[in-house]
Amino acid sequence: MKVVIPGGTGQVGTILDRALTADGHDVVLLTRSPKGERQVHWDGSTLGDWAKQINGSDVVINLAGRSVSCRYTAENLEAMMSSRVESARVVGEAIAEAARPPKVWLQMSTATIYAHSFDAANDEYGGLIGGGEHGVPGYWAYSVKIAQNWEVAQEQAATPYTRKVALRSAMVMSPDRSGVFDVLSWLARLGLGGPVAGGRQYVSWIHDQDFARAIRFLIERDDLAGAVNLAAPGPLPQREFMRELRSAWRMPVGLPASRWMAGVGAFAMRSDTELLLKSRRVAPGRLSDAGFTFAYPHWRTAAADLASRRRRG
Ligand SMILES: NC(=O)c1ccc[n+]([C@@H]2O[C@H](COP(=O)([O-])OP(=O)(O)OC[C@H]3O[C@@H](n4cnc5c(N)ncnc54)[C@H](OP(=O)(O)O)[C@@H]3O)[C@@H](O)[C@H]2O)c1
């Protein structure tokens, strides 16, 4: 198959490029800074020569979006929103104009669309969409709005011959440098990987190999369209999540951090505390119902595998 991945040069794109290329597919990445012949220039917002790549392709997986690991200034929030909505809109336009459109368009979304929740896990059927929670910072609603507008941009695209799936993905854990697992592992190995603000908040995650397997599954399953959660069935409170991560690195100590310390730490790392404090309890309802099974349903074995692959480089 020919697979086109707009925004495929980042962490998730690297995982998919590696997996789908190993499967023997012809993978093309759309990027604002192309390097090498498999990367094609686009600007993420206007139609151009790149649209020829979409015409005649089999699968499009759009991952483009300004990183959310940044300070939530007005300028960055606007870039987080526009880079996602604009790229989804223009990918839709390219598919709509294609004489030979792809059979499926997988559009990245995020598990952050669900409400801050400690109780029942949010699945696609009855899961509570966020934005209206009490007792959380008001600006958290903006991340939910980004996710909603992102999905609407895909829904509104007039692409009748192309199946559309919105990927409500939890944090994708891979041993690659600079990914979220790498950053959390670095903190854990420094002895700083303890509970944050009590650590009751849930962490939803997915192992990189399960993420790639779920993408293959969604490409093949013609009966699946709409929003699909990509999250392991075992989300767990942050304090347990970090305990397992420390144990994978054989680090006995993990200093706890209060809410204000998390604020200082996030500021120092040019990030935002929402990424640490929002409770993301998400279940893979549709994937499981469709018969998908996870190779790494539990964080303990996932973390051990990721740490051992990281050690091996
Ligand atoms: N990583 C996760 O665990 C996770 C979980 C859920 C959802 N997501 C979402 O999945 C997507 C991919 O995640 P990732 O971790 O691979 O992100 P990433 O490493 O930051 O890569 C995102 C890619 O988007 C492109 N991009 C950035 N700003 C852009 C802009 N203004 N216009 C067009 N393209 C732009 C970049 O490509 P070029 O610079 O080459 O153009 C970059 O390679 C993101 O939208 C993210 O929010 C990620």
The ligand as an SDF file (V2000), in Angstrom:
LIG
                    3D

 48 52  0  0  0  0  0  0  0  0999 V2000
    2.7830   11.5870   21.2550 N   0  0  0  0  0  0  0  0  0  0  0  0
    1.6780   11.1900   21.8570 C   0  0  0  0  0  0  0  0  0  0  0  0
    1.7290   10.4200   22.8260 O   0  0  0  0  0  0  0  0  0  0  0  0
    0.3210   11.6660   21.3660 C   0  0  0  0  0  0  0  0  0  0  0  0
   -0.8420   11.2260   22.0060 C   0  0  0  0  0  0  0  0  0  0  0  0
   -2.0750   11.6750   21.5320 C   0  0  0  0  0  0  0  0  0  0  0  0
   -2.1330   12.5620   20.4820 C   0  0  0  0  0  0  0  0  0  0  0  0
   -0.9700   12.9790   19.9030 N   0  0  0  0  0  0  0  0  0  0  0  0
   -1.0500   13.8930   18.7540 C   0  0  0  0  0  0  0  0  0  0  0  0
   -0.5050   13.1990   17.6500 O   0  0  0  0  0  0  0  0  0  0  0  0
    0.1780   14.0890   16.7830 C   0  0  0  0  0  0  0  0  0  0  0  0
    1.5930   13.5840   16.5770 C   0  0  0  0  0  0  0  0  0  0  0  0
    2.2180   13.5000   17.8600 O   0  0  0  0  0  0  0  0  0  0  0  0
    3.7970   13.5150   17.9880 P   0  0  0  0  0  0  0  0  0  0  0  0
    4.1180   13.1910   19.3890 O   0  0  0  0  0  0  0  0  0  0  0  0
    4.3930   12.7510   16.8710 O   0  0  0  0  0  0  0  0  0  0  0  0
    4.0530   15.0630   17.7860 O   0  0  0  0  0  0  0  0  0  0  0  0
    5.4150   15.7700   17.3110 P   0  0  0  0  0  0  0  0  0  0  0  0
    6.5750   14.8860   17.6080 O   0  0  0  0  0  0  0  0  0  0  0  0
    5.3840   17.1430   17.9070 O   0  0  0  0  0  0  0  0  0  0  0  0
    5.2250   15.8260   15.7240 O   0  0  0  0  0  0  0  0  0  0  0  0
    4.1610   16.5380   15.1520 C   0  0  0  0  0  0  0  0  0  0  0  0
    4.4920   16.8730   13.7380 C   0  0  0  0  0  0  0  0  0  0  0  0
    3.5700   17.8950   13.3100 O   0  0  0  0  0  0  0  0  0  0  0  0
    4.2330   18.7820   12.4590 C   0  0  0  0  0  0  0  0  0  0  0  0
    3.8720   20.1620   12.8050 N   0  0  0  0  0  0  0  0  0  0  0  0
    4.2130   20.8480   13.9150 C   0  0  0  0  0  0  0  0  0  0  0  0
    3.7090   22.0890   13.8610 N   0  0  0  0  0  0  0  0  0  0  0  0
    3.0570   22.1800   12.6730 C   0  0  0  0  0  0  0  0  0  0  0  0
    2.3510   23.2200   12.0110 C   0  0  0  0  0  0  0  0  0  0  0  0
    2.2240   24.4300   12.5590 N   0  0  0  0  0  0  0  0  0  0  0  0
    1.8040   22.9580   10.7920 N   0  0  0  0  0  0  0  0  0  0  0  0
    1.9540   21.7320   10.2260 C   0  0  0  0  0  0  0  0  0  0  0  0
    2.6380   20.7380   10.7860 N   0  0  0  0  0  0  0  0  0  0  0  0
    3.1650   20.9460   12.0020 C   0  0  0  0  0  0  0  0  0  0  0  0
    5.7230   18.5870   12.6100 C   0  0  0  0  0  0  0  0  0  0  0  0
    6.2380   18.2260   11.3480 O   0  0  0  0  0  0  0  0  0  0  0  0
    7.2700   19.1490   10.5070 P   0  0  0  0  0  0  0  0  0  0  0  0
    7.9440   20.0690   11.4860 O   0  0  0  0  0  0  0  0  0  0  0  0
    8.1960   18.1460    9.9020 O   0  0  0  0  0  0  0  0  0  0  0  0
    6.4410   19.8680    9.5070 O   0  0  0  0  0  0  0  0  0  0  0  0
    5.8850   17.4450   13.5680 C   0  0  0  0  0  0  0  0  0  0  0  0
    6.7460   16.4300   13.1170 O   0  0  0  0  0  0  0  0  0  0  0  0
    0.1180   15.4680   17.4550 C   0  0  0  0  0  0  0  0  0  0  0  0
   -0.8950   16.2030   16.8500 O   0  0  0  0  0  0  0  0  0  0  0  0
   -0.2130   15.1430   18.9020 C   0  0  0  0  0  0  0  0  0  0  0  0
   -0.9380   16.1590   19.5320 O   0  0  0  0  0  0  0  0  0  0  0  0
    0.2460   12.5570   20.3150 C   0  0  0  0  0  0  0  0  0  0  0  0
  1  2  1  0
  2  3  2  0
  2  4  1  0
  4  5  1  0
  4 48  2  0
  5  6  2  0
  6  7  1  0
  7  8  2  0
  8  9  1  0
  8 48  1  0
  9 10  1  0
  9 46  1  0
 10 11  1  0
 11 12  1  0
 11 44  1  0
 12 13  1  0
 13 14  1  0
 14 15  2  0
 14 16  1  0
 14 17  1  0
 17 18  1  0
 18 19  2  0
 18 20  1  0
 18 21  1  0
 21 22  1  0
 22 23  1  0
 23 24  1  0
 23 42  1  0
 24 25  1  0
 25 26  1  0
 25 36  1  0
 26 27  1  0
 26 35  1  0
 27 28  2  0
 28 29  1  0
 29 30  1  0
 29 35  2  0
 30 31  1  0
 30 32  2  0
 32 33  1  0
 33 34  2  0
 34 35  1  0
 36 37  1  0
 36 42  1  0
 37 38  1  0
 38 39  2  0
 38 40  1  0
 38 41  1  0
 42 43  1  0
 44 45  1  0
 44 46  1  0
 46 47  1  0
M  CHG  2   8   1  16  -1
M  END
$$$$
